[in-house]
Amino acid sequence: MSDSPTSQETVLQAQVIPLSLTVFVCGVLVSLLWVEITLVNQFTLTPVHLEIRWWDVAIGLTIYLKTSVDFAIYIGNLMAKHHGWKNRVAIEIGTALGNGVGTMAILVVWAFFKEVRWLLALMVTIASFVLLRLAEDSLEHATKRDAPLASSWVVIIARAIERFLRPINRLFLPIVQYILPDLKMKSVGRGTFAAVFSLAFSVPFILGLDDFAGYVTLFNVVNVFGFAIGVFVGHMILNIFLYLSPSRTIQAVKNPVIALFGSVAFIGIAAWGLLEVIHIIGW
């Protein structure tokens, strides 16, 4: 995967336009998020506070970047398959909107479901098992002994976690298989702007749904508005690094240590979610 612009492209086309658009789209999504929450607050008993606290943003940003392996690999593969600055623009807008719309959709569902305890419990349960499946998938990069920095202790811990997760995920696969994203790269022929945009939107939308649904249990300790802004900013930062150096960024997120910590983060949030379900239903 080449990190430098093609000879037919100027630096403005290859870097400046996509990078500027990355920041602009993030700003648009934050504005839309504010509008969405303002509207939702008109119909719910417990309003979402529209305040931005730096620690809420930092938590959302950190968790997103810790668990962004699938995003980075998928976006990187799109960039490798579809060259040219126009395709980069389509990928940027598509992935950012996919992640943003998925996140905001879950926020709406949560805002109304949290008023009905059994619906909230069902939502958190399904999301927790989705996170456990994503945790197992993340371990793929931590169990390869030929990977950079794949020290023996990382491989041993990752394989132990994998053995623990596999039977659980196999048991609940019939439930979660319909909402798991298909990360296989599909062909779109010559790759028109609309086709690349659609491809760039679809998988991040589902990943945005799955990931943000799994974070619902954190909303008891963080403000969802700031947390969601952190997720959007995290996606923006990931896109910026992918544009500057796709190969190095993907190599970094596939680092076995980062993959292991990302998987542990998924498991921790999923376990917290299942404990919260027990609390919600009053066991």
N, C-alpha and C positions, 0 to 999 in steps of 0.2 A: 504494500500500500504506500503510494508516494505521498510525501508530506509537502511537496513544493508544487506551485501552480504550473499548469501546462504552458507551453510556449505561446499558445494562441490567447492566453488570458493575461490581463494586466493584474497587478497587485490589487488595484481597486476592485476588480471583478472577483478575484479569487479569495481575497481576505477582507478588505474594508467593508464591502457591501454586506456579505453574510454576517460578519461580526457585529456591525452596527444594527442589522436587522434582529440579531439575537437579543440585544439589549432592548430594542424597541418592542419586540413581541412580548418579552417578559413584563415590560411596563403596561402593555395593553391587557395582559392576563391578570395582573394585579388590580387594574382598574375594573375589569369585568367581575373579578372576585368580590370587590367592594360593592358593586351594584347588586350582585347575586345575594350576598348576605343581607344587604339592606332590604331587598324584596322578601327574602325568606323570613326575616324578623317580623314582618307584618302579619305572618300567619302562624307563628309558633308561640307557645306559652313562655318558653325560656329563650330569650334572644342571645345571639352570638355577639360578643362584644367586639366592636370595631376599633380596637386599640392595637398598636404595634409595639410589642415589647421585644427588645433585642434578643433576650434569651429564648423566646418562642421561635423567632426566626432562625436563631443559631441551632436549635434542636432540630427543626425541620430540615435545614440545610445539611446538618451533619448526618442525620439518618438517611436522607436521600442519597448523599454521596457514598455512604457506607454500603448501600444496597443497590447501587446503580450499575452493577456489572452487566445485567441483561440489556439495559438501555444503551450503554456504551458500545457493546458488541454489535447490537442490531444497527445502531446509527452508523457505526464505523463500516459495517458491511454494506450498508446502503451507499455510503460515500465512495467506497471502493468500486461498487458495481455501476454507479451512475455518476460519471464525471461531468465537469462543467459547472460554471458558477450559477446557471439557471437551476440546475438540479440541486445544487447546494442550497439555494433559496427555498426550493420546494421541500427539501428535507428539513431545513430549519423550521419553516412555518408548520409543516405537517407534524413533526415530532413534538414541537412545543405545544401546538394546539391539541394534539392527541393526549399528551400528558395533562395539560391544563383542563381540558373538557372532562376527561376521566376523573380528575381530582374534584372538580366542581360538581360533577354528577353525584359522586359519593357524598359530598358535603350536603347536598340537598336531601338525599335519602336519609343520612344520619340526622339532620335537623328535624325531620318529621318522625323517624323511627324512634328517636330517643324519648319521645313522649309516650310510646307504647313499649313496655318493657320486654314482652316476649318477642316482638319484632326486632328490637335492638339486640337481644340475646342471640336470635337466629342469624342476624347479619354478622355479628362479631364471631360467632362460631365458624361460619363458612369462611370468613376472611382469615381466621386463624389457621385453618387447615390449608388454605391457599398459600399462606406464608410459609408453612412447614414444607410444602412442595417446592416453593421457590428456594428455600434454605437448602434442600437436598440438591437442587440443580446448581446452586452456587458452589457447592463442594467439588464439582467436577474439576475446577481449576486449582483446587488445593490438594488433590490426591494424585496429581501427575508428578512423578519423581523427576522428570526431565524438565519441569518448569523452572524458571529462574527463582532462586531463593526458596526452593521447595525442600527445606530442611526436614530431617526425619521426624522431628517432633510435630511439625505441621501436618505431615502426611498421616502420622499415627492418630492424632486427635481428629483430623478430618474423617478418616475411615471409621473411627469409633462412632462419631456422630452419624455418619452415613448408615452404619449398621443399625443404629437406634431409630433413625427416621424412616428407613425403607419400608418396614412392615406397617407402620402407621399410615404412611402415604399410600401404600398399596390398598389398605383397607378403605380409605376415604376417596380414592381416585374416582369411583363412579359419581361422586357428588361434585368434585371440583374440576373434573376434566373439561366440562363445558365452558368454564370461565378462565381457563389457563390460556395464555397467549401462545400462538404458534410462531416460534422464532426462526423457522426455516425461511431462507430468502427465496422469494418467488420471483419469477421473471415477468417483466412488463414490456417485453418487446424492445422497441427503440427507446422507451423511457420518456414519454411526453411529460410535460410539467404536471398535468392533472393525474397521470398514472403514478408518477413518482410521489406526488403529494398524498394520494390515497394510500399508497404503500407505507409512506412515512407516518401517516396518521393512525392507521389501524392498530398496529401492535403497541405503540406507546399509549394509546387510549385504553387498551385492556390492561396493560401494566399499571397505568395510572389508577384505574379502577381497583385492581387487586391490591396494590401497595397502600393506597390511601385508606381503603376499607380496613386493612390490617392495622392502621395507625389509630383507628377510632378509639381504642382503649386509652390512648395517650391524652385524649381531649379532656380527661378529668383533671389533668395536671398542667396542660398547656392551653393557651388560647388558640383556637383553630384558625383564626384569621392570620396571626403571625406565623403559625406553623406552616400553613399553606403557602404563604409568601416565601418562606424558607425553601420549600419544595420547588417552587418556580425558579427561585434564584439558583438553587442547586442544579436544576436542569440547564439553566442559562450558562453556568460556569462549565458544566460538562460539555455543552455544545461548543463553547469558546475554545476549550482545550482540544476538542476533536478537530476543529477547523485549523488550529495552529499546528497540530501534529497528531494526526489520527493514529499512526502506528504506535507512537510512544504512549498516548493516552490509553489505548486498548491494552497495551502491555502492562501499564500501571494498574488498571482496574482488574486485570486477570492475575495479578500478583497473588501467589498462594496465601500469603498472610492476610492481605486485604479481603480475598475471597472467603477465608475462614472467619474473619471478624464480621463480614457481612452476613454470612450464614448464621453465626451466633446471634447477631442482632435480630434477624428474622425470627429465630427460635425464641429469643427472649420476649419479643413483642407478642408472638403467638401464645406463649405460655401465660403472659400477663392477660391477654385477651380471654383465654379460657377460664382463668381465675375470676376475671371480671364477670363472665357469664354466670358462674356459680353465685356471685354476689347479687347479680341482677335478678335471677330467678328465686333468690332467697333460700338457697340450700344451706 
